[in-house]
Amino acid sequence: MISIWRGVILSTALLLPAIALSVVEAQERFPNKPITLITPYAAGGSSDLTARVFTTYLRKYLGQPMLIRLVPGQAGQKGTLEATQAAPDGYTLVYTDNYRDQLHRFTFRIDKYDTNQDLVSVARINYGEIGVIVRADGPYQTWADIENAARANPSQIKLSHSGLWAALFVPAQHMMQIMGLQFRMVPYRGGGPAKAALMAGDVDFSMAFPATIAADIEAGLVRVLATAGPERIMEGVPSFVEIGLPPTTGYMHRVVMGPRGIPEERLAILRRAIAELQSDEAYLATMRSLGENTEYLDGLDYEKVRLEQQREYRELIESIAGQ
């Protein structure tokens, strides 16, 4: 009997270190539970839609789901603040953009965080090229029609936008400043409601990214009058450069960021998973079906882009203030 108990004790003693080691490995393995992705936007906009696409396919490469949590409010500040205050363990990230990251520091008083100090880039998912849109059954057939109407009736042509200094508001400001136009700016809580206002006939025109209007274009409900960038991306539709705007007007960079301080090895895992996603044919096809590009950029490279954006936005706001 003694020998039997001695064997049991010996076996247990040998197993305990192995059990302890497996527990430690499980704790250290990353990720070993779902990751929360805060999106500081209202539902139905282009960022909400693209977030739902890439998180769906990313699970395959992370080994854990990435769960979207919408935290709209205060022009994105509510969700951004929550992300900056999260534990820097890689389990809470934020899906943001260049306006909330770099522009808002010049347009809002933000005392509780500094995105440059408090957030680090994981990866740029893609960039959106905004387009000017009208109802297909409306009176405006070309961008020239909108421009001529605005010159004839200053502050009377109504434009729906997604909120102060957000993705639809900024290119409209560029248009008014550079082209000498004045629109009647009508705010809504996000790109989805801004488009709904157009479809309801409450405004004359709006702006939108491909993901939110692809189905409307196919159904013949929406007409695109101009698109961001130096070159045409739709047949018969002029680029912003062609109508007299700078080549950088109307670009929204969609970026996954996290609280600064995430361990480098965890950042590397997150970045590698998103990089691997770029070869997933199902993901690429879904993005194409929405009219969205997949111009991925690694977080380390995007960190350099942030500095240039900050300079451009400072100059924009200073020029507006000086008028």
C-alpha positions in Angstrom: 0.0 0.0 0.0 2.8 2.4 0.9 4.4 1.8 -2.5 1.2 2.6 -4.3 0.8 6.0 -2.5 4.4 6.7 -3.1 3.8 6.2 -6.8 0.7 8.4 -6.7 2.7 11.2 -4.9 5.6 10.9 -7.3 3.3 11.0 -10.4 1.5 14.1 -9.0 4.8 15.8 -8.3 5.9 15.2 -11.9 2.6 16.4 -13.3 2.3 19.7 -11.3 5.2 21.5 -13.1 3.7 20.5 -16.5 0.2 21.7 -15.5 1.7 25.0 -14.2 3.6 25.4 -17.4 0.6 24.8 -19.6 -1.4 27.4 -17.6 1.4 30.0 -18.0 1.6 29.3 -21.7 -2.2 29.7 -22.1 -2.0 33.0 -20.3 0.9 34.2 -22.4 -0.5 33.1 -25.7 -1.9 36.0 -27.6 -4.7 36.3 -28.3 -6.4 33.8 -26.1 -9.8 35.5 -26.0 -11.8 37.8 -28.3 -10.5 41.3 -29.1 -12.8 44.3 -28.9 -12.6 46.8 -31.8 -14.1 50.2 -30.8 -15.6 52.1 -33.8 -16.4 55.7 -32.9 -19.0 56.0 -35.7 -22.7 55.6 -36.1 -24.0 52.4 -37.8 -24.4 52.3 -41.5 -21.4 54.4 -42.6 -18.4 53.3 -44.7 -16.2 52.7 -41.7 -18.9 50.5 -40.0 -19.3 48.5 -43.2 -15.6 48.0 -43.9 -15.0 47.1 -40.2 -17.6 44.3 -40.5 -15.9 42.9 -43.6 -12.3 42.8 -42.4 -13.2 41.5 -38.9 -15.2 38.7 -40.3 -12.2 37.3 -42.3 -9.5 38.3 -39.7 -10.6 35.6 -37.3 -8.9 33.0 -39.5 -5.6 34.7 -39.0 -5.9 35.8 -35.4 -7.4 32.6 -34.0 -9.9 34.7 -32.1 -12.9 36.8 -33.1 -12.6 40.6 -33.2 -15.8 42.0 -31.9 -17.1 45.4 -33.0 -18.4 47.8 -30.4 -20.0 51.0 -31.8 -19.2 54.0 -29.5 -20.4 57.1 -31.5 -20.7 60.5 -30.0 -18.9 63.9 -29.7 -17.4 63.7 -33.3 -15.7 60.4 -32.4 -14.1 61.7 -29.2 -16.2 59.4 -27.0 -15.0 56.2 -28.6 -11.4 57.5 -29.0 -11.3 58.4 -25.3 -12.4 54.9 -24.3 -9.7 53.4 -26.5 -6.9 55.6 -25.0 -8.0 54.6 -21.5 -8.1 50.9 -22.2 -5.4 48.6 -20.9 -2.5 48.4 -23.4 -2.7 44.6 -23.6 -3.8 44.3 -27.3 -7.4 43.2 -26.4 -9.0 46.6 -27.0 -8.3 48.4 -30.3 -10.0 51.3 -32.1 -10.9 51.6 -35.8 -10.4 55.3 -36.5 -9.4 57.6 -39.4 -7.0 60.5 -40.2 -9.6 63.1 -39.3 -10.2 61.9 -35.8 -6.5 61.1 -35.4 -4.8 64.2 -36.7 -7.4 66.9 -37.8 -9.5 67.1 -34.6 -6.5 68.3 -32.5 -6.8 71.6 -34.5 -10.6 71.9 -34.6 -11.7 70.7 -31.1 -10.5 71.3 -27.6 -9.4 67.9 -26.5 -8.0 67.8 -23.0 -8.3 64.2 -22.0 -6.1 62.5 -24.6 -3.5 63.1 -27.4 -3.8 60.6 -30.1 -0.1 60.9 -31.0 0.9 60.2 -27.5 -1.8 57.7 -26.5 -2.4 55.6 -29.7 -0.1 53.5 -31.9 -0.9 52.3 -35.4 -1.5 48.6 -36.0 -2.3 48.9 -39.7 -4.2 50.9 -42.2 -6.9 48.8 -43.6 -7.5 50.9 -46.7 -8.4 54.4 -47.8 -11.7 55.7 -49.0 -12.0 58.1 -51.9 -15.1 60.1 -51.4 -17.6 61.1 -54.1 -20.1 63.8 -54.6 -23.6 62.2 -55.0 -27.1 63.3 -55.9 -30.4 61.4 -56.4 -30.5 59.9 -59.9 -34.0 61.4 -60.4 -32.9 64.9 -59.3 -32.2 68.0 -61.3 -28.4 67.8 -61.1 -26.7 65.8 -63.9 -23.1 67.0 -63.5 -20.8 68.7 -61.0 -21.0 71.8 -63.1 -24.8 71.9 -62.4 -24.1 71.9 -58.6 -21.4 74.5 -58.9 -23.4 76.8 -61.0 -26.4 76.5 -58.7 -24.2 77.3 -55.7 -22.7 80.4 -57.4 -26.2 81.6 -58.3 -27.6 80.9 -54.9 -24.9 81.2 -52.2 -25.7 79.3 -49.0 -28.9 77.9 -50.5 -27.8 74.6 -52.0 -28.0 72.1 -49.1 -25.3 69.5 -48.4 -25.8 66.8 -45.9 -22.7 65.8 -44.0 -21.7 63.3 -41.3 -20.8 65.8 -38.5 -18.5 68.7 -37.8 -15.0 68.1 -39.1 -15.8 64.5 -40.1 -15.3 62.6 -43.4 -18.0 64.4 -45.4 -17.5 67.8 -43.8 -13.8 68.2 -44.5 -13.9 67.9 -48.3 -16.9 70.2 -48.4 -14.8 72.8 -46.5 -12.0 72.3 -49.1 -14.5 72.9 -51.9 -15.9 76.1 -50.4 -12.4 77.5 -49.5 -10.6 76.7 -52.7 -13.5 77.2 -55.2 -15.1 80.2 -53.6 -18.4 78.4 -53.0 -20.8 78.5 -50.1 -23.1 75.6 -49.3 -25.8 75.3 -46.7 -24.2 72.6 -44.5 -26.7 70.3 -42.8 -25.3 68.0 -40.1 -26.4 64.4 -39.5 -25.1 61.7 -37.1 -23.0 59.8 -39.5 -22.7 59.0 -43.2 -25.7 56.6 -43.2 -28.1 59.3 -42.0 -26.5 61.9 -44.3 -27.3 59.6 -47.3 -30.8 58.9 -46.0 -31.4 62.7 -45.9 -30.4 62.9 -49.6 -32.6 60.0 -50.6 -35.6 61.5 -48.7 -35.1 64.8 -50.7 -34.2 66.8 -47.7 -30.9 68.1 -49.2 -29.7 68.8 -52.7 -26.5 66.7 -52.6 -24.2 64.8 -50.3 -20.9 62.9 -50.3 -20.3 59.2 -49.7 -17.7 56.4 -49.9 -18.1 53.5 -52.3 -19.2 50.9 -49.7 -22.3 52.9 -48.8 -23.6 53.6 -52.3 -22.5 50.6 -54.4 -26.0 49.0 -54.2 -27.7 52.4 -54.8 -25.6 53.0 -58.0 -26.5 49.5 -59.3 -30.2 50.1 -58.5 -30.1 53.4 -60.4 -30.9 55.5 -57.3 -27.8 57.5 -57.0 -25.6 59.5 -59.5 -22.0 60.2 -58.7 -20.8 63.6 -60.0 -17.1 63.7 -59.0 -14.7 61.5 -57.0 -11.6 62.2 -55.0 -8.1 61.9 -56.4 -6.1 63.0 -59.4 -7.5 60.3 -61.8 -11.0 59.1 -62.8 -12.1 56.0 -61.0 -15.5 55.8 -62.6 -16.2 56.1 -66.3 -17.5 59.5 -67.3 -17.1 60.9 -63.8 -14.5 63.7 -63.3 -11.9 63.5 -60.5 -11.6 66.2 -57.9 -8.4 67.4 -59.5 -10.4 67.9 -62.8 -12.9 70.1 -61.0 -10.2 72.2 -59.4 -9.3 70.6 -56.0 -6.0 69.3 -54.7 -5.2 65.6 -55.2 -5.4 64.9 -51.4 -8.9 66.3 -50.9 -11.5 63.7 -49.9 -9.2 60.8 -48.8 -10.1 59.0 -45.5 -7.5 56.6 -44.2 -9.1 53.8 -42.1 -6.7 52.7 -39.5 -6.7 50.1 -36.6 -4.9 51.6 -33.6 -4.4 50.6 -30.0 -3.4 52.1 -26.7 0.3 53.0 -26.7 2.2 50.5 -24.6 1.0 47.3 -26.1 3.9 44.8 -25.9 5.8 44.7 -29.2 5.4 41.0 -29.6 1.6 41.4 -29.4 1.7 44.3 -31.9 3.7 42.1 -34.2 1.0 39.4 -34.0 -1.8 41.8 -34.8 0.1 43.4 -37.6 1.1 40.0 -39.1 -2.6 38.8 -39.0 -3.8 41.8 -40.9 -0.9 41.5 -43.4 -1.9 37.8 -44.0 -5.5 38.9 -44.5 -4.3 40.7 -47.7 -3.9 37.4 -49.5 -7.4 36.1 -48.6 -9.3 36.0 -51.9 -12.7 35.9 -50.2 -11.9 39.1 -48.2 -10.5 40.8 -51.3 -13.6 39.9 -53.4 -16.0 41.2 -50.7 -14.2 44.5 -50.5 -14.3 44.8 -54.3 -18.0 44.1 -54.3 -18.4 47.2 -52.1 -16.3 49.3 -54.5 -13.6 49.5 -51.8 -9.8 49.2 -52.3 -7.5 47.1 -50.1 -4.6 49.5 -49.9 -3.2 48.0 -46.7 -0.3 49.7 -45.0 1.7 48.3 -42.1 1.4 50.3 -38.8 5.1 51.2 -38.7 4.8 52.7 -42.2 1.5 54.5 -41.3 3.2 56.1 -38.3 5.2 58.2 -40.8 2.1 59.2 -42.7 0.5 60.6 -39.6 3.3 63.3 -39.3 2.6 64.5 -42.8 -1.1 64.6 -42.2 -0.7 66.7 -39.1 1.3 69.3 -41.1 -1.4 69.4 -43.8 -4.3 69.8 -41.4 -2.5 72.5 -39.4 -2.1 74.5 -42.7 -5.7 73.9 -43.6 -7.1 75.2 -40.3 -4.7 78.2 -40.2 -5.7 79.2 -43.7 -9.4 79.0 -42.8 -8.8 81.0 -39.6 -6.9 83.6 -41.6 -9.8 84.3 -44.0 
